[in-house]
Amino acid sequence: MESYVKNAFLGFQIPYVSHGKDKLYFPDFIARCRVPTGGLVNLIIEITGMNQDKAEKRWYVDNRWLPAVNAVADKYGMELWAFVEIANDIRDIKNQLLAKINSL
């Protein structure tokens, strides 16, 4: 991991729809990670929370936001984005993050 920041008062948000209403999802952390190929990836990290509208948020991140942002990354010279939810034992966070980074 190159660097990370807690998404508190940064304004980083991902729009999604729940029950026909537009809403905003504020992930817990954003990290810049060096992947095994040597490139950088911006990793959105959610720590178990996401209980309210969890399925909708996850679906929009995985199926709408990430594909849209990553589709134009090369065009604008930006790094790719990825998402990981740390939903199991928080004491294993390092291994969960490393597994995700190594899978990119």
N, C-alpha and C positions, 0 to 999 in steps of 0.2 A: 504494500500500500504506500503510495507516494504521499498522500495527504487526505485529510477528511475534515468535515465540518458538520456540526449539529445543525439541523434545519430549523433553527429557532429564530424567528424574526428576519429570515432571509427573503421570504416571499416566494420560495420555490414551491410550486404547486402543480398538480396534475388534474386536469378536469376529467370528470366522469359523470355518468348518469345513473341515478338510483330511483326506481319507481317513477320514471318519467320526469324527474327533476334534475336540473344541472347542479352539480356539487363540485367541491374542490377537495383534493386529497393532499395532505402535507406529510411527506415521508419523514422518517426520523433523522436519517443521516445521508450525506452524499460523500462518496470517497473517489479519489482518482487512484486507479490501480494499474500497476504494470502487469500485463498478462504474459504467459509463457512465450508468446511470439515476439515480445519486446515492445509492443504497442501499449498505449494507454486506453483505459476504459473508465467511464464515469459510472460508478456503481451506486444505485439507489438502495439504501439499506433500511428495512423496516424491522423493528424489534417487536415481535409478537403482537403488539397492539392491534391495529386495523380491525377491531372487532365490529364496529359499526360499518355496515355495508361492505364487509370484507370481500365477499365474492365479487361484487361489482367493481370495487377498486382494483383488485388483482386482475380481473379480466380486462379492464380498460388499459392498465399499465402494460400487460403482456400482449394484448391484441390490437391496440390502437396507438397508444403513445409511443412505446418503444419502436414499433415498425415505422411509424411516421418520422420520428426524429432520426433514426438510424438510416432511413432511406435518403436523407439529404446530407448526411455527415460528410461524405467525401466532397460533395459540391461546395460546401462552405468551409472545408478544412477543419472540421470538428472531430473530436473523438467519439467513438460509439458509446452507447449507454446500455446498461444491464440492470437487473433488479434481483434482489435476494430478500427473502423473508426469513428472519431467524425466529423460528417458531418452537423450537425444542428447548432443551436445557441451555439456559443462557451461559452456563459455565463452559459450554463447548463452542462459544461464539468464534473463537480463533479458527478452529478446525472447519466450521461451517463456511466461514468467509474464504479460507484458503481453498476449500473444495469448489466453491463457486468461481473464484478467480481462475483457478487452474482449468476449469471447464470452458472458459471463454476463449 
